[in-house]
C-alpha cells in the first residue's frame, strides 16, 4: 500500500512540475493594459416658477460653481483619454433657456471651450452629448471647478412667468470618463 502512495505522489509531482515550468512568462505583468470607464452623476436640479420670480421680478440668471475632484489625482493626469458629458433637460416653461458650462482651473481660468446649450420653450425631451478628448486639449486636466450658468431668455411676446402656474425646469447631467492604464508607461 505504501508503494502505491509513493508512486502516485511521484507521478503527480512530475506532471505538476513538468507541465507548468516551461510556459510561464513572468514579464506578462509588465505588458498589462486596462481601459476602465467611470460614470458619475454631475449636476441635477429642478427649478420651479417660484425660484425664477423673486419679489415679482424675474431672475435673469442663476450661477453655481462647484469643485471638481475627479481630475485631481495621478491616474487622471496620466491616463485619462476622454470625457463624455450627457445632458437631459425637461423645460415646461413657455420660455427659452440657455445653460453655459465653464471648466475652470483653481484660478478661475477656462481650461476648455464652454459648453452652451440652448433649450427651446416647452421642450420636455432635450438631450445632448459633448466629448472632450484630452489629447486635443491637455489643459482640460487642470480643471478644478465647473461653473454652471442658467439664463432665462426674454419672452417673444413680453409676458412674464406666472408664479401661480406650477411649472418646472428639470436638468440632469452625467460624465463618463475613459481611461487607458498601461503598466509599461
C-alpha positions, 0 to 999 in steps of 0.5 A: 500500500505504501508503494502505491502512495509513493508512486502516485505522489511521484507521478503527480509531482512530475506532471505538476512540475513538468507541465507548468515550468516551461510556459510561464512568462513572468514579464506578462505583468509588465505588458498589462493594459486596462481601459476602465470607464467611470460614470458619475452623476454631475449636476441635477436640479429642478427649478420651479416658477417660484425660484425664477420670480423673486419679489415679482421680478424675474431672475435673469440668471442663476450661477453655481460653481462647484469643485471638481475632484475627479481630475485631481489625482495621478491616474487622471493626469496620466491616463485619462483619454476622454470625457463624455458629458450627457445632458437631459433637460425637461423645460415646461416653461413657455420660455427659452433657456440657455445653460453655459458650462465653464471648466475652470482651473483653481484660478478661475481660468477656462481650461476648455471651450464652454459648453452652451446649450440652448433649450427651446420653450416647452421642450420636455425631451432635450438631450445632448452629448459633448466629448472632450478628448484630452489629447486635443486639449491637455489643459482640460486636466487642470480643471478644478471647478465647473461653473454652471450658468442658467439664463432665462431668455426674454419672452417673444411676446413680453409676458412674464412667468406666472408664479401661480402656474406650477411649472418646472425646469428639470436638468440632469447631467452625467460624465463618463470618463475613459481611461487607458492604464498601461503598466509599461508607461 
